[in-house]
């Protein structure tokens, strides 16, 4: 487990008062005069900060990791600091328990993964129907019987060190007559038979993220599914993440949203200096789960919101049911409202897969600007290009096409394209600007930039772009460089900001 580094500012040294667990390194300081060489994971403020310390603390403290005791008065610069860093108050009697039980969740390196659908094995005694639906799910149909029996399992065990808490989330669907259980077996590391602990989780347990504490030794997880009843069972995905306990997802403060269909969406909000604009960044294709662009957005100095989704293999382009898409709209508007910002104080942005989310939800938000690199808009065409223009280059696009349109033919391609362009054309872009970096020989969506321009009918809209030679993934560095340059340009010219990323 990672060591959690804490700095405590105050007159008393907590190391002389409280018991500090082995995985926590607690430093004490009377004053805070310079930024630390190595960042701290948490800060405890046990006195009123000096005026000259507030700016340094703002730079050093990560959002959601500042805790203040009742000795701290919430006024002037201190109140601003606590709001910008999303500080939490902690009562004196709670400090010891918090150090022993909660600090471990503020580790520095988040990790999340989805067990590969290709690694699902059907139980040997299963005699029913099996159908693999691309990389979306596997269908098992049978009379499973009156007693629970294993129907599928994941081939490879997953390691976990002692003391770590793991979040499991199972995406599945089933007929009402079928009942399932998820079985987790923790084997001792290096042993094929020594079981440290076992959990058997019913459907009521699976309504929430399952948190499993591994406190009996280093081990590896074996995961299987048992079923009974008669009908169909779709296994979509098993997600495993290092837990933050009750303190967020992936990053401290990370938010999780989920639909009735068990599809997840994530966001992370940082208030920054509380001044416009709110920079919203949609993660691109990402097989390891978590938020993309944290340091890039943080370096701009503004309030920012990171959005991510873990469906399919690396993401599903933020599209889905009306309920699923509403999650992203509500997340953006929620944090706009918290800051008191209007749409003309918002910038939506993204790279590659993230560009679709930025422009698609820009139709709802109508932001001041959209800054995108390697735009993808006609996702049906992206999938169609997999056959001739880009064979084997991005097979996830075929899963997206099938998931959204129910087929892989020409009509399905056109329906998926229309989903975007119908929404795009209905929006009034008169108060928005588009800054677009694109690849001239793009092999995903070659005509995205030109098609965007042709569909912009609103009076007063601004649009400009820069083309770089190469295919979709040939010059990511050049795209990001221009992307950040446009961010700094808009922040400087439209919002009077001088800070550079």
N, C-alpha and C positions, 0 to 999 in steps of 0.2 A: 504493500500500500504506500501511496505517496505521503511524504511528510507534509503536514499543514503548518505553514509559517504564519505566526501572528505577531503583530506589534501592539503593545498596550501603552497608551499614553496616560500618565497620571502621577500623582505624588507617591502612591503606594505601589510597590512591586508585587504583582499578583503571584509571582513564583514563591513568595514567602507566605502567602495566605492560602492559596488553593493548590490542589493536587492536579498536576498536568500530565495527561496520558503520554505514553511513549511515542505515539505517532504525531504529536503536536510539539512544535518548537515555539516557545513564547519568549519574545524579547520585550524588555521594558525600556522606556525612554521618558525623561523628564520634559524634554522639549523636542520639537520636530523641526530641524533646521535645513535638511537637505533630502533630496529624493534618494531612496535606498538603491544600491547597485542591483540587488535582486529583489523583485517585487514581492510584497507580502500577500498572502491569501486572504487575510482578515485583519481588521483594525478594531481595537476596543478603545473608546474615548472615555476616560474616567475623570475628566476635568474640562472646563471651558477652554476651547482652543484660542490661542492668541491670534490677533488679526493677521499677523504676518504668516501664520501657519495655515490659514484657510486655503490659500492658493496652492500651496504645496500639497496639502491633503487632497485637494480636488484632483491633482494630477496623479497622486500615488494610490488613491483608494479606488478599487473597482466597485461598480454599482452593486448593491445588495450585500456587501461584505463589511459595512461599517456598523458597529453597534455602540450605542451610547448609554451610559448609566444615568441614574437620576441626579448625578452631580452636574450634569450638563444642562445649561439654560438654553431653551430654544428661542433665540432672538437674533436679529440682524444677520451677520455673515454665517453664523452657526446654523441658523434655520435654512438658509440657502444651501449650504453644504449638505445638510442632511436630506434635503429634498432632492438635490441633484444626484446624490449617491444612494438614494433610496434606503436611508439608514433605518435601523430598527432600535427601539429602546429595549434594554434588558435590566430587569430588577436585580438588586443585590442578591437576594436569596436564590436566584436562578443561575447565577454565574457558574458555580461549581458543577451543577448538573449539565449546563450547556458545554462546558469545557470537556467533560467526560463523554457525553453522549452525542452532541450535535456538531462539534467542530470538525469531526472526521468527514463530514459531507462537503466541506469546502476545499477539497483537493484541487490541484491546479490543472490536471489534464483530463478532460471529459472523454468518455468513450461510449459509443453505441453502435450496434451492428444488427443486421437482420440475417437470420439463418437462411442460407440459400435454399430456394425451393427445390433446386436440383439435388439437394442433400436429403430430401425426405425419402424414406424407404417405406414401402408398404409391407405390413406384417406378413410373414410367410404363410400363415394360415388363413389369410384373407382371400375369399373366393368371389367377391363381388365385382362390380364394375369399377374400373379406374380410368379417369380421363384427365390428361394434363392440358391445361389451358395456357399455353405459352409459359411466360414467367409470372403469370397473374395468380393462379391457384391450381390445386389438384382436387378433383372431384372423386369421392368414394361413395358408392351407392350399393346398399346391401340390406339384408335383414341381419343386423348385427347381433341379435339375440337378446335375451332377457337379462343377462349379466354383463357387466362391463368387461370388455376384452380389448387387448391392444390391436389397433388398426393401422397405426403408422408411427414412425419415430424418425429422429434426425440422426444420420449416420455418425457424425463426428461429435465427440464430447467437447465441451467448452470449458477452458480452465478458469479458475477463480481463486485468488489468494485468501488466506484466512483473515477474517475481520471485515471483509468487503460485503457491502449490501448490493444486491442485484435487483433491477427492475425487469420483470418479464411482462410482455403484452402479446396476447395471441389474437391475430385477426382470423376470423372464421365466420362461416354462415352454415345454416343447417335447416332441414325440415323440422317442424315442431315435434314430430314423433321421435326424433333422434336426441339423445342426451350424451354429453361428452364429459370427460375429465382429462385434465392435463397433469401428467405425472413427472415430477422432477426428482432425480436421484443424484445425490452428491457422493461421488466416489473419492476415496483418498487419492491424492496425487501419486501416480506411479503404480497404482494398484487396480487390477481389473475386477476385483471382487469385494474389496473392503468398503462397505457403505457407511459414510459418516452420518448422513441424514436423508430423509425422503419426505416429499410433500405430494399429496394427491388433492388436486384443486377442482372443485365442482364449478358449475356455470355461475353460481352466485359469487364465488370467489373471483371468477374471471371478469366480472363486471367492472372491476377496478384494476389498475396496474398492480401486479403481484410483487411485493417486496420480500426478498428472501435474504436473511442474514446468515452468512457463512462464518460461523464463529467456532467451529470444531476442528479446523485445520485446512491446509491447502488442499484443493480438490478439483475435480472436473465434473461438469453437469452432463448427465444423460437425460434427454427429454423425449417423452412419448405421449401419444394421445390414445385414450381408451374411449369406446363408444358402446351404446346399447340402443335398442329400438330398431325401427325400420324406416329407411328413407335415404336421403342424400346428405352428405357432409362435404363442405368445401373448406379446405385448409389453405389460407391465403399467405400468412406470414407469421413467424415467431420473432419477436424483437427482444433483444437483450441489451440492457444499458447499465452502466455503473450508476448506482442510485445517488441522488442528492437528498434522500429522505423526504422531508416536507419542505425543502428549501429550493425546489425548482427542478427543471429538466435540462440536462446537458450543462448549462451554466447556472450558477446561483441566480434565482429570479426568472429562469426560463419558464415560459407558460406552455401548457399543453391543452389542446382542444380536441374533442372527439365527437363523431356523429353516432347516431343510433346504429349505423352500419359498421362501427368499430374502426372507421378511418380517422387517422390522426393528422393534426396540424400543430406546428410549434411556432412560437414567437418569443423574441427576447427584446425587451425595451430598456433603453438607457436614456435618462433625461438630459444628460450632458449639461450644458450651461443654461438650459431652460429657454433659450432664445431660438427663434425661427432660423432655418426651417427644420422640420422633421424629415430626416433622410431614411427612407424605407428601402431595404435591400432584400431581394428575393434570391435565395440560394440557388445555385445551378445544380447540374447533375452531380450526385454525391452518394457513393455506395456506403461509406462509413457515415453513420448518422450524427447529426449535430448541426450547428449553425456555421455558415460560411460568411467570411468577410468581416469578422469581429474587429480585428485590428485596423483594417482598411477604413471602416466606418468610424471607429473610435478616433482615428487620427485626424478626421475632419473637424472634430471638436464640437459638433452639433448634437442635439438629440437624435437618436437613431433607433430604428426598429428592424430587427432581422427576422425573416420569415423562412420556414423550412417545412418540407413534408417528406415522409419516409416510404411512400408507396412504390410498388413495382421494384425495378432494379435501378435505384438512384433517383427516383422521383417520377411523378405522373403529370408534370406541367401544371400543377395547381388546379386542374380541372376535375369536376366530379358532379355529384348531385347538387341540387340547389342548396340543400342544407350544408354540404361540404364547402361550397364556394362562399357561402355566407359567413363561414368562420373567419376567412381572411378579411372580408369587408369589415366585419365587426371588430376584429383585432386592430386594424388600422384606425378606424374611427374612435375606438375606445381610447387609444393613446393620443390621438389628436385632441380629444375632449379633455383628457387629463392635463395636457399642456395649454389648452385654450387656443389651439391653432385652427385656422380656417384652411380650406383646400389650397388657396394660393400661397400657403406657408408649408407646403409638403412637396417633396421630391420623391418619385418612385424610380427604382433602378434595379438592374440585374444584368447578369452575363449569361449568354447561351440559354439554357432552360429557364433561367431567372428572368430573361427579357419577356417571355410570354406572360409570366405572372405580373410583371410591372405594367405592361401595356393593357393586358386583359382587365386587371382591377383598376387601372387608370380610368377605364370607362366609367367606373362607379365613383371614384374619388374625385376625378377631374383636377389633378394636381397642377401646381405651377409648372413643373417640368418632369420629363421622363428622360433618364440617361441610361442608355442601353448599349451593350456591346455584343456583337454576333447575334443579331435579332433572329428569333424564330417565331413565325406567326401562323403560317399555313401548316399546321402540324400533320394534317393528312398527307401533304406533299412530302414532308420530312420522312414519313413512313414509306411512302411510295418510292422514294429515292433509294431506299435500302436495297431494292432488287437490282438496279442497273447502275446507278451513279455512285453508290457507296456500299457495295455488298459486304455484309458483316460488320460494318462500321458502327452502327448504333441500333442494335436489335430491339432495345427498349422502346423505340418509336413504334414498332409493330404491336407491342403490348399495349401501348397507349391508345393506338388506333382501335384495337379490338375492345379494350375496356370502355372507350367512350362511344364507339359507333356500332359495336356488336358484330363486326365483320372486318375483312381485309380487302374487299374489292373496291372498284372504282366509286361506287355509290357511297361506301363507307368513308372513303377519302374525301369526297366532296362534302359529306355531312359534317365531318370534323373541321374542315376548312371553314365552312359556313358558320359554324358555332362561334368562331372568333370574329370573322368579318362582319357578320350581322350585328354583333354587339359593338364593334368598333365604329361602324358607319352611323349607328344611332346616337353616338356620343357627340356632344358639342365641345370641340377642342379650341374654341376661340380664345381662351385664356391660358392655353398651355403651350409649351415648347418641347420639341423632340430633339435630343442630341443622340446621334446614332453612329456607332463605329461598326463597320461591316466588312466581311471578307469578300473580295471581288469574285473569287472562284469558289465561293461557299458550296459545299456538297451536301448540306442539310436542307436549307431553304434558300436557294440561289437568288430568288427574286424578292426577298423579304423587304429590303429597303425601298426598292422602286414601287412595290405594291403598297407599302405604307403611304408613300407620297401620293400615289394615285387615289387613295381612299380618303385623304384628308381634304374634306370639302368645307370645313368651317372657316369663316372669315376671321382673320386676325391670328390664326395659328402660325407658329414659327417652327420650322424644321430644317435641320442641317445635318450633314453627315461627313464621315471620312472613310474612304475605302482603302483597305490594305490588301495587297496581293496574297493569294494563298487560299487553301481550303479552310474548312470551319475551324480546325484545331491547329493550324500551321503557325500562327503568330499571336498566341494568347498574351504574351508580354506587351506587344505593341498595342493590342486592344485595351488592356488594362491601363497602360500609360495614358492613352488618349481619354479613356473613361474617367480617370482621376483628374486629368487636366480640365475636362469639362465640368466636373464637380467643383473644382476650385474656381473656375471662371464664373460659374453661376452663383456660387456663394459670395464671391467678391463683388460682381457687378449688380446682382439682384438683391442681395441681402446685406451688403456692406461688411462682409467678413474678410479678414486678412489672413487668417490662419491657413496654412498649407498642409495637405496630407502627405 
